[in-house]
Amino acid sequence: MEARIQRLIGSENLSPTKFADIIGVQRSAISHILSGRNKPSFDLIQKILTKFPRVSSEWLLMGRGEIYKTTIQQRLFDTDMKPTVPPEPKIEIKAAVIQENTINTSASKEPEIQINESTIERIIIFYRDKSFKEYFPEK
């Protein structure tokens, strides 16, 4: 991986110190990686891929493929979209005659509600602290 980082620095025409400044690590960290003293950490690889988004992560990690991503992403409206569902045949709707039904409300009487003449004897209120109050209405 040291050789791939060295190649990336060379292809970007950067010095190791400038490269370290760009990705936000100490200059000595890049120097130690390039000399083979230390291996690159996950954090360092993540910073490289963040600051250089064109670099292929597969190339940087595994050495496979090209140094830069070669896929060209198409813009959203570059291609013509063709309908995938065939158009449905037109359906003719004929107006139907709807007759109104009238209900004779005078013939049906509503049942009378009878009021129960009960009176309140007492009201008890229970509280969460297990106490209660009892009220007696005036007669």
N, C-alpha and C positions, 0 to 999 in steps of 0.2 A: 504494500500500500504506500510505502514511502516513495517508491518510484512514480506511482500515479499522482501523488500530491506534487512531487517535483515537476512532473510533466504538465500538470495543471498550472502551476506557477509560471512555467516557461511559456505555455500557450497563451496565457493572459498577459505576458510581458511584464511581470511583476518581480520584485525582489522578495526574498523570504520575509524581510521586515515589513514591507508594504502589505504583503499577503496577510501577515499576522494582524496588522492594524485593521485591515478591511474586515476580517472575520471576527475580530474582537477578542483575540487571545494574546497572551504574552509572547513576545518575540522569542524568548528562550524556549517556549514550548514547540514552536515550529522548528527551531534549530535542533532541538533534541530529537524530534521525529525524523527530520531529514538525515541526521547522522546515524540513526538506527538505535539510539540510546533508549528512547521511549516509543511505545506504539500509540497511534492516535486513539483517543477516547471517543466514545459515542457522542459526547457533547461537541467535540471538535468536528467530527464528521457532519453532525447536524448543522453546525454553524456554517461549514463550507457549502452544504447543499442549500441553505437558506440564502446566503449571500451570492451564490452563483447558481441560480435556478436552471440555467441551460445545461449544467453538467449532469450527465446521466448518473443516477445513484447506483445503478447496476455496475457501471464501469468503475466508479470510485470504490465500491465495496468489494466486488468480485473480479474486476478486470475484464469483464465480458462486454462486448459491443464497442461502440464508439464513445469518445470522450464527451461529446455533446449530443444532446437529444436531437434526433433527425426527423421525428414526426412533426408534420405541420398540421396544426389543428385548423379545421375549416371553421369559417365563421358561420353563425347560426343560419343566415339567410342566403348562403352561397348556392345551395342546392335547391332545385325545384321539387316541391313536394307534390306527389300525385295521390289522389284519393285511393285508399286501399279497399274501401267498401263501395260496391257498385251503387249508383243512385237508386233509390226506391221508386217504384212506379207511382204516378200520381193517382190519388184516390179521390173520386168525385163524391162529395157529400151532398145529399139531397135534403132539403129542408123538410122536416117532418112537422106535421101539425100536432100541437100539444093542446089538449083540451084541459081547461081549468076545472078542477073539482072544487065545488063550493060545499062547505059544511054548514049546516043549519045549526047555529049555536043556541038559538032560542029554544029548540026542542030539548036539548040536553042541559039539565040543570046540574050545577056543581053541588056536591053534598055539603051540608052545613057542618061546620066544625063546632063541636061542643067543647066549651071551656070547662075544665075541671076546677072546681072552686076550692082547691087545696090552699092552705096557708102555710107559711114558713114557721116552723117551730123554733129552730135555732140554727146558727151558722158557726162552724168550727173551722179555724185556720190553723194548719200544722206548719211548724217551722223546722228547718233542717237541724237545729240543735235539740230536737226531740221535745220541744215545748209546744204549747198550743194556746189559743185564745178562743173563748166561747162567747158568742153574741146571741142575745135574745131580742127579737124585734118587739117593738112596742105594739100593744094591741089596741 
